[in-house]
């Protein structure tokens, strides 16, 4: 048990904060774009491509595998939420990033507990 606590303390939390902050920024910016009548609402799907590529690359660099069903649908689900007019006010990118970060964290903690018990 002390090993898990030690490893979690050593994990860089600033990187997670940066990813979450970036997701909040994208959600806010896309919400503002969506408020522009017709042009902003119609172009929301184009502007949603940038966060999709950003987060996919960011998590791939961190070594995340997207082959599980939950992870495979998280980023595309956020893209769909943010691409649809009026629905893009919801914080889809922030929710997707939080799901991916915490599912990875849970996987690490559970994996360490399994290694600990004989």
C-alpha positions in Angstrom: 0.0 0.0 0.0 2.8 2.5 0.7 4.2 1.9 -2.8 0.9 3.0 -4.4 0.7 6.1 -2.3 4.4 7.0 -3.1 3.9 6.4 -6.8 0.8 8.5 -6.9 2.5 11.4 -5.1 5.4 11.2 -7.6 3.1 11.3 -10.7 3.2 14.8 -12.2 -0.2 16.3 -11.5 0.6 19.5 -13.3 0.4 17.8 -16.6 -3.2 16.6 -15.8 -4.1 20.2 -14.7 -2.8 21.5 -18.0 -4.9 19.0 -20.0 -8.0 19.8 -18.0 -7.3 23.6 -18.3 -6.9 23.2 -22.1 -10.2 21.2 -22.2 -12.0 24.0 -20.3 -10.5 26.6 -22.7 -11.7 24.6 -25.8 -15.2 24.2 -24.2 -15.4 27.9 -23.4 -14.2 29.0 -26.9 -16.5 26.6 -28.7 -19.4 27.8 -26.5 -18.7 31.4 -27.6 -18.4 30.4 -31.3 -21.8 28.6 -30.9 -23.4 31.8 -29.7 -22.8 33.5 -33.1 -26.0 33.1 -35.1 -25.9 30.8 -38.1 -22.2 31.2 -39.0 -20.9 30.2 -35.6 -23.4 27.4 -35.2 -22.7 26.0 -38.6 -18.9 26.1 -38.3 -18.8 24.5 -34.8 -18.0 21.1 -36.3 -14.9 22.6 -38.1 -13.6 24.2 -34.9 -14.2 20.9 -33.0 -11.6 19.1 -35.0 -8.7 21.0 -33.3 -9.5 19.8 -29.8 -10.1 16.2 -31.1 -6.6 16.1 -32.7 -5.0 17.9 -29.7 -6.3 15.5 -27.1 -5.8 12.4 -29.2 -2.2 13.3 -29.7 -1.7 14.4 -26.1 -3.0 11.1 -24.7 -1.1 9.0 -27.3 2.1 10.7 -26.3 1.3 9.7 -22.7 1.0 6.1 -23.9 -2.8 5.7 -23.6 -4.4 2.9 -25.5 -7.7 3.7 -27.2 -8.7 0.1 -28.0 -11.0 -0.3 -25.0 -14.7 0.4 -25.7 -14.9 3.2 -23.1 -11.9 5.0 -24.4 -12.6 4.4 -28.1 -15.9 6.2 -27.7 -14.9 9.0 -25.4 -13.1 11.4 -27.8 -15.5 10.9 -30.7 -18.4 11.3 -28.3 -17.1 14.6 -27.1 -16.5 15.7 -30.8 -20.2 14.9 -31.6 -21.4 16.9 -28.6 -19.2 19.9 -29.5 -20.0 19.7 -33.2 -23.8 19.9 -32.8 -25.3 23.4 -32.6 -26.9 24.4 -29.3 -25.6 21.1 -27.6 -22.0 22.4 -27.9 -22.7 24.6 -24.8 -22.2 21.4 -22.8 -18.6 20.8 -21.5 -18.0 17.8 -23.7 -14.2 18.1 -24.0 -13.8 18.6 -20.3 -15.9 15.5 -19.5 -14.0 13.4 -22.0 -10.6 14.5 -20.6 -11.7 13.8 -17.1 -13.0 10.3 -18.0 -9.8 9.5 -19.8 -7.5 10.8 -17.0 -9.3 9.1 -14.2 -9.9 5.8 -16.0 -6.2 5.6 -16.5 -5.5 6.5 -12.9 -7.9 3.8 -11.7 -6.3 1.3 -14.0 -2.9 2.1 -12.5 -4.0 1.9 -8.9 -5.9 -1.4 -9.4 -3.0 -2.8 -11.3 -0.6 -2.0 -8.5 -2.9 -3.5 -5.9 -3.1 -6.7 -7.8 0.7 -6.9 -8.0 0.9 -6.3 -4.3 -1.3 -9.1 -3.2 0.3 -12.6 -3.5 
